[in-house]
Amino acid sequence: MALRSFLFAPGNHARRVEKALTIPADAVILDLEDAVAISEKPATRDLVVNAFRRPRHGKLYVRVNAYSTEWCYADLVAVARPGLDGIILPKVETADQLRSVGWVLSNLERDRGLPDGVIDLVPIIETALGMRDIGTIAASGSRAKRLAFGAGDYTLDLGMAWSRDEQELLPARSAVVMASRAAGIEPPLDTVWVDLRDAEGFSASAERAAALGFQGKMCIHPDQIAVTNAAFSPSDQQLSWARRVIAAFDEAEAKGLASIQLDGQFIDYPIVQRARQVVARGAH
């Protein structure tokens, strides 16, 4: 099942964590990285782990601190336990970083009686170095099933202006989608949208990402969840079209035909495959 919406919540803010777990996001990310002051990082680990026992709507992830920081290893040791669905690893720049974190997680899973590989690992590509080596990162053979793109740190790293229409992000977004497909992993997750006053801009950003081939988007406010889920789900009209295409083609194929016309549109195997993908995305 595709994961459309990932909602961030600061791990050191108990009320916002509790609220986030009740919101119909496909996943919640409890943050140990940017949302937490340096002085509070060690103490926040226990607060995050305590939230694992709370009822929740979707999956539960934790964003740990970057591999290159002094906090990453202790973050992993603290949170890799029952109740955790996955780790969000920021600022990934090499395949070896993913493999190293995967090795740590495998050992923690074994020591704590968890099935091997049960903890998902999602790397965020958000630096020039990470984007340069995105092909090897995507094809690293690690436990990562999907990548994520982070525009905030990416534009900062490149000294690039992050504009409302996001045209400057198109090459990076396309590269993340292409690398994911070439490596045979799931479609990636798109960056957050930081201007909470601009709901129209956020909706357009989500629609652009969906059109480019992303499966979902990371969010920083509960109001963004419904818009995100809609943007990354087929509409009733799209589902109706897909089902009609599949039914008509299946009937034709049974008669030995591999191409037909439906409502004036040429239909062959690639079009039918797209229709099947639409139906699969609608199975939420």
Secondary structure, DSSP 4 states (H G I P E B T S, - for coil): ----EEEEEETT-HHHHHHHTTS--SEEEEESSTTS-GGGHHHHHHHHHHGGGS--SSEEEEE---TTSSSHHHHHHHH-STT--EEEE-S---HHHHHHHHHHHHHHHHHTTPPTT-SEEEEEE-SHHHHHTHHHHHTS-SS----EE-HHHHHHHHT----SS-GGGHHHHHHHHHHHHHHT----EEPP---TT-HHHHHHHHHHHHHHT--EEEESSTHHHHHHHHHTS--HHHHHHHHHHHHHHHHHHHTT-S-EEETTEEE-HHHHHHHHHHHHHT--
